[in-house]
Amino acid sequence: MLLGGQWTVSASELSDPVPNPATGEVVARVPLSTKDELDQAVRAASKAFKEWSKVAVPKRARILFKYQQLLVDRWDELAKLITLENGKSYAEAYGEVQRGIECVEFAAGVPTLMMGNHLPDIATNIESAMYHYPIGVVGCITPFNFPMMVPCWMFPLAVACGNTVVLKPSERTPLLANRLAELFGEAGLPDGVLNIVHGAHDVVNGLLEHPAVAAISFVGSQPVAEYVYRTAAAHGKRVQALGGAKNHSIVMPDADMELAVKEIIGAAFGSAGERCMACAVVVAVGSIADELVEKLAEAARNLTVGDGRDKGTFLGPVIREAHKKRTVQYIEEGVREGATLVLDGRAHAAGGQSGYFLGPTIFDHARKGMTIWNDEIFAPVLQVVRAVTLEEAIELANASDFANGGCIYTYDARSIRQFRETMDAGMLGVNVGVPAPMAFFPFSGYKKSFYGDLHANGKDGVAFYTRKKMVVARY
Ligand code: NAD
């Protein structure tokens, strides 16, 4: 743990192994820290807030510029660490580091981002101004699937805005967070501004209930996001809680088939399907369905499954053996429910490797209401649903409980407009497989994909990490 600038060994007797998902080899143990230790971290953050919130904004920005440079210098090391603890391919990990660095770059613009507004004459000789101030101690709770990018959605901007942070990284990928914090310290971040407490639900509950925590940023699965939102709000905190997803990609009859197949394969099977912006369902509209399924299956069959550290690997392992087993159960359920199993990734599961590998899996003739359509599987399992019209395809996508993203493949302007106007999801792609916004735009899921008001990143992120003060003045 990092408490008030000191690297501290947890006194907890409980710990979890952290295996390399590609080999099963235990590379670390993560402490399941206690509520008392969490309390120490919050106290350290509260103490540091008094000074940090008063540091001039350009000075805070300068530390972020230095941090950005250190992250760029250690790009390869960080990517390797992501692959080691998460399993995703080195190329994917390298891309993730870029996404993290972009967040730091956005946060370094904080002098402009924190500017207020001013109206010199709301009445004769009376002026009014709005100022932005930090809110205090922010609790950040993150998932396993992006060990760098998701924490970087949170702590750089929170800190840039003058807050202090207690970060609780995923207990399944705890290593990178420590390295990120070490480098921030090297960049000149004062002690206590960023604290790390490892662990699981005890630490999370400690953050949600702690009276000295002003706000909670959470990213993770839907049930936990809902729980975090309700509990933190009940304790009077500002909350943003990003949950799970089930993203639909609609392929229109006029689509560029080659492009659509390439983008869908990347979006469905990249990072082993463990992405909140993954393509989980393809909706094939009209006559193209047979050809599309055939081409998707052919492309997926040719993907290289293996250790993410090996050159040429496209599809690494899933995060844990239990997740692999759960995915196999979903595949069995899909078969039971009557979907057509076109490509069966379970063969890789039986391949004798010690890691948690699954090959790409594709179902055709999936339908609304099936478990495999309904649930977020979060693994390399893609379903194809067939629709006759665009209206029907959009209606299907909108019937999902989730509403993170959605894509359309077409060059027809009217279809694109109809998609944009009627898709009930917050992040849309047009001929793009993973329409994840860059750090200067908000990451804006709806429905069960997001609980709260202000999204992560962009101006929403700045508004979330600041509070406004209005002054009406007569001189
Ligand atoms: P998870 O919900 O299991 O864990 C997320 C965090 O919550 C972890 O830090 C974990 O320790 C904590 N946690 C887990 N169970 C808890 C409980 N019962 N009480 C309190 N805290 C608990 O999620 P995960 O499996 O690590 O991550 C994958 C999920 O995250 C997927 O559902 C994915 O869609 C989602 N995700 C969403 C976004 C988004 O932007 N919407 C981005 C990335 C990941």
Residues whose N, C-alpha, C, O or C-beta is under 5 A from the ligand:
A	BS01	NAD	I141 T142 P143 F144 N145 K168 P169 S170 E171 G199 A200 H201 V204 V219 G220 S221 Q222 V224 L242 G243 G244 A245 C276 S449
